[in-house]
Amino acid sequence: QHNASKQQQQPPLIGNTAPAQQVVDFAVARSQEHVMQLYETRIASLQRFVAMTVLFHQMGHRVESFFDFISMGFWSYRMDR
């Protein structure tokens, strides 16, 4: 009976963490919000821009090679002009 009363006094666990730990985790997440916004607006957007630029350059190079091949040089062009 003494053991059963100890189990009732313990705070319930949610997701394998105690409520006090959840408050600390939330505070850490709130403190990093500004840094995450700076990362998204500066670094992540630049990474997406570079990826799209590389993607479109590769697509343009494939089209350039395709027209040169399919028309036996008649419709060929230089992409860098």
C-alpha positions as CSV (number, residue, x, y, z in Angstrom):
1,Q,0.0,0.0,0.0
2,H,2.9,2.4,0.7
3,N,4.3,1.6,-2.8
4,A,1.0,2.5,-4.4
5,S,0.9,6.0,-2.8
6,K,4.3,6.8,-4.2
7,Q,3.2,6.0,-7.7
8,Q,0.3,8.4,-7.3
9,Q,2.5,11.3,-6.2
10,Q,4.8,11.2,-9.2
11,P,4.0,13.6,-12.1
12,P,2.7,11.9,-15.2
13,L,5.2,11.3,-18.0
14,I,4.4,12.6,-21.4
15,G,6.6,11.2,-24.2
16,N,9.2,9.8,-21.8
17,T,9.9,13.2,-20.3
18,A,8.7,14.9,-17.1
19,P,6.7,18.1,-17.3
20,A,9.6,20.1,-15.9
21,Q,11.8,18.8,-18.7
22,Q,9.1,19.8,-21.3
23,V,9.1,23.4,-19.9
24,V,12.9,23.5,-20.3
25,D,12.7,22.1,-23.8
26,F,10.1,24.8,-24.8
27,A,12.3,27.5,-23.3
28,V,15.2,26.4,-25.4
29,A,13.1,26.2,-28.5
30,R,11.8,29.8,-27.9
31,S,15.3,31.1,-27.3
32,Q,16.5,29.7,-30.7
33,E,13.6,31.1,-32.7
34,H,15.5,34.3,-33.6
35,V,18.5,32.4,-34.8
36,M,16.3,30.0,-36.9
37,Q,14.6,33.0,-38.5
38,L,18.0,34.6,-39.4
39,Y,19.2,31.2,-40.8
40,E,16.1,30.9,-43.0
41,T,16.2,34.4,-44.3
42,R,19.9,34.5,-45.1
43,I,21.6,31.1,-45.5
44,A,18.7,28.8,-46.5
45,S,17.3,31.1,-49.1
46,L,20.8,31.5,-50.6
47,Q,21.2,27.7,-50.7
48,R,17.8,27.4,-52.5
49,F,18.8,30.1,-55.0
50,V,22.1,28.4,-55.8
51,A,20.4,25.0,-56.2
52,M,17.8,26.5,-58.6
53,T,20.5,28.3,-60.6
54,V,22.5,25.1,-61.0
55,L,19.4,23.2,-61.9
56,F,18.4,25.7,-64.7
57,H,21.9,25.8,-66.0
58,Q,22.0,22.0,-66.3
59,M,18.6,22.0,-68.0
60,G,19.8,24.7,-70.5
61,H,22.9,22.7,-71.2
62,R,20.9,19.6,-72.0
63,V,18.6,21.5,-74.3
64,E,21.6,23.1,-76.1
65,S,23.1,19.6,-76.6
66,F,19.8,18.2,-77.7
67,F,19.2,20.8,-80.4
68,D,22.8,20.4,-81.7
69,F,22.3,16.6,-81.9
70,I,18.8,16.5,-83.3
71,S,19.3,19.1,-86.1
72,M,22.8,18.0,-87.0
73,G,24.2,21.4,-86.0
74,F,21.5,23.5,-87.9
75,W,19.7,24.6,-84.7
76,S,22.7,24.6,-82.5
77,Y,23.5,27.6,-80.3
78,R,25.8,28.6,-77.6
79,M,24.3,28.9,-74.2
80,D,26.9,31.3,-72.8
81,R,26.1,34.1,-75.3
